[in-house]
């Protein structure tokens, strides 16, 4: 026998059920309201039909309470839907602190994924059952969109910035991964699979065929190869650039007096457009690395910077 027809994709993440409940409520509400309006309209068509050419209908006065009622009830229903959807949305965009990152680079027409230990995948993602997983994404060319229907999760991958989403798989299985934004002639072929494994199977998969370098180790190598340590010395500030020790997640003051938080987006911008936000006390002398580093390498360098701890109480900023 063939596989039974499914009206909607299998629900396989922690918030899939919440989204389905809201969706089905909206479908039911729309159906009831539509049928109700049609029934009332048909009743009025018959009851108040014109019976003769010279008939003069009776004038009907307004009813304030009736008008208030039909305004307030829809308002309450719409506000309820708004707060219900907002509560689900906030839970979907705020990844739990224990989420394990997976780094994704989208390009025409493939998904390149890398785990923290360095293991890479193309158009496939392996994750353990029940683990909070955060997908951190960048695009090397055009707009893409990371979409896993079974997880009820989708996020655009935008050139020039980082976007992210998270999920917690609740069922072992293999689920489709799509690009949900038209990205060129082979857009339809930009798809893949998400494999949800048991903890034991995932540990066995993760330990096999491991890359020579983890994300942090690759980032440290790139940091040295590109002479970043010449200006951003590990021992503290230099005449050319501030130390990066312990700076991730902290606020730094710029030459124009503004303050910014050192996060993934800020570090990426500082590498590709170093003159955009110069740290106070330093001159705008850093060259751009836009043509020398790709998105995956930038993610590796950021992973390395996240591991840097303050030295002798010194905390720096990034130019």
N, C-alpha and C positions, 0 to 999 in steps of 0.2 A: 504494500500500500504506500502511496506517496505521502509526503509530509502534509499535515493538515493545514488548511488555509488560516493565516493569521491576519486579523483585522488591523492590528498594530504591532510594532516590533516587541520582542521579548523585553521585559523589564529586568535589568541586571545590574543596577547601581542603587546606592542608598537613597538617592532622591528621585529615582524614576517613578516610584509609586506616588510621591507627592505631586509630581507634574501630571501624571495620568489622572489623579483624582480631580485636580483643578480643571484639566481639559474636559473630562467627562461631565463635570458639573456645568461648564460653559455650554457644552453640546446639549445637555438636558435642559438647561435654562432657555437656550435659544429655541429649542424645539417646542417647549411648553408655551413660551411667549408667542412664537409664530402661529401655532395652532390656535391659541387663545384669541389672538388678533383676527385671524381669519374667521373663526367661529362668530365673534362679536360682529364683524363686518357683514357676514352673511345674514345674521339675525336682523341687523339694522336694515339691510337691503330689502328684506321681506316685510318687516314690521312697518317701516317708514317709507315704503314705496309710494309713488304718486298714483292715486286711484282714479283721478279724473283731471281733465284739462284745466278746469277752473278751480281746483282745490287750492286753498290758501292755508299753509301750515300754521299751526299754533306757535306763537312766540314763546321760547323757553328762556327763563331767567338763569343766570349763572349760579353755581353752587360753590362758594369759597372753600368749604371744608373738603368737598370732593376734589377740587383742583389742587389743594394742598396735599391731599393724600396721594394722588397720582404723581405728584412731584417728589414727595419725600420718600416713598417706598422705593422707586428706582434709584434715587440718590443713595439710600442706605445699602441697597444691593450692590451698586457699582463701587462704593467705598469698601464694602466687604471684599469684593473681588480684588480691588487694588491692593489692600493690605495683605490678603492671602497670597497674591502673586509676589508682592514685595518681600514677604517673609521667606518664600521659597528662593527668590532671586538672591537675597543677601546670603543665604546659606550656601548657594552655589558659587558665589564669587569670592567668598572669604575662606581660603584653604586653611584647614587645621594646622597648628604649629608642627605636628609630627608628620606632615605629608612628605613623602619621598619624591625628590624632583626627577623628572625625565626631560631632557633637552631635545627640542624638535626644531629642525630647520626645514622649511618648505621651499621647494623650487620646482619649476616646470620640468617634469610632472611627476614628482615623487616626494615622499616623506622620509627624512633622514632623522633617526632617533638615537640618542645616546644616553646610557645610564650612568650614574655617578661613578661606578667602578671602571668605566671606560668602554664597556661592551656596547657595540653599535648595531642597529638594525635598519633595514630599508623596507618601508611599507608594512612593517609588522611591529607590534608592541606586545611584550610579555610583562604581565603584572601579577602579583600574588592576590589571592582571594582575601578580601577584608582589609587590605592595606590602603590607606589614604595616599593617593598618587597625584602629584601636581605636575601638569604639563606646561613647560615654559617654552614659548614659541617665537620664532623670528622667520621672516621671509627674505630670500635672496633676490627675488625679482618682483613679482606682482602680488596682488591680493589673493589670499587663499582662505579656506575656512576648515577647521578641524572638527569633524562631525562623527560621533559614534551614536547612532540611533538607539541602541539597546541601553546606553547609559543616559539618554535624554540630555546630552551635552553637546554644545557647539560653540565655537569661538573663532572669530576672524583672526587670520594671521596677516599682520599689516607690515608692509615694508617700512623700515626705518624706526621701528619701535618693538617692544616686547609686549606680548599678550600671554595670558595664562588661563588655565581652567584646572579643576580638580574633580576627582571622583573616587568612590570607594566601591569596588566590584562586590557584588553579593552572590554571584552564581559562577561556578566553573563552566567554561565554554569558550567558544570562538565567535567573535562578533565583528561585523563589518565596520570599516573605517572609510569615510568618504571625504573628499573635498567638496564642500557645499557652496563654493563661490566660483563662478565661471572664470577660469584662469588661462584660457587659450585653447588651441585646437585639440589638444589631447586631454582636456579637462576630465572627460568621462573616464579616462584610464587612470586618473590619480586617486587610487583607492588602495585599501589594504585590509589588515586583520588585526584585531586585538585579542590576544590569548590570555584568558584568566586561568591561572594554575593554582593548585594547592601550594601551601607554603613549602613543603618538601620538594615538590616538582620545580617550583620557581627557584629555590636555592640551588638545585642541581643544574638547572638551565643557566642561571646567572654565573655559576662557577666554571662552566664549560666555555672554551673558546674565548677567554677573557683577553681584552686588549692588553698590550704591554704597559699602558699607562692609564691611570684613572683620570677623571676630569681635572682634578686638582694638580696631578703630576704633569699632565699635558700643559695646563695653564702656567705652571712654574717654568717649564722648559721654554714656552713661548715668551714668557716675561723676560727670561734671560737672553734668549736668542735675539730678541728685538731691542735689547739694551735698555729696557724699561728700568732696570735696577740702577742704571747710571744716574738717573735723575730722581728716582723714587727709592732711595736706599733703605734697606731694612733696618738700619741702625738709627734712623730719624730723618728729620728734614735736611735737605741740601740747599745749596744756593739756587738750584734750578727748579726743583719740584718738591712738594711735600711728601712725607712718608705716608704709606698706605696702611700701616699697621693699626689694626683696630678701628679703621675708619668706616667699614661697611655698616650701614644702618644708622650712622650718626649724621648730625647736621654740620655743614661747613659754611663759612662765611666767604662770599665772593668779593672781588675787587669793587663791585658796584654797591656793596653793602647788603645785598640780599643774602638769604640763607637757603640752602638746598639740602635735601637728604641724599646721602650717597647710597643709591640703590642700583639695580641692574641697568635701568634706563639711563641713569646719569653717567655711569661708568662707560657704557657703550657710546653715548654722545661725546664724552670726553676723549675717547680713543679716535673716533671718526671726525669729530668737530672740536678739537681741543681749545679753540679760541672762543667758543660759545659761552663758557662759564669758567672763568679763571679764578682760582682761589686767591683770597686776599694775601698780600705779602710776597707774591710771586709774579714774574713777568710772563707774558704770553709768548713763550718760545717753543712750546711743544709742537712737533710736526704731526700732521695727520697720518693715520695708518689705514685709511679707507681702501687703498688699492693693495695693501700688503697683507691684510688679515680678512678672513671671511667670517660669516656669522657663527659658525661652529667654533672657530678659534677664539672669537670674542667671548663666547659662553664659557670656554675653558679658562680663559684668563680671569673672568669674573669669579668662577668657582675657586680659583687659587686665591684671589684677593679676599674672598670671604673667610679663608682660613687664617689670614694674617692676624696675629694678636699684638696688642700694645707692647712696646719694648721700653722698660724702665719708666713706665707711666706716660710715655709719649703717644699721642694719637694725632695722626695727620689728616690731610685732606687730599683730594685729587684734583689735578688741573685739567 
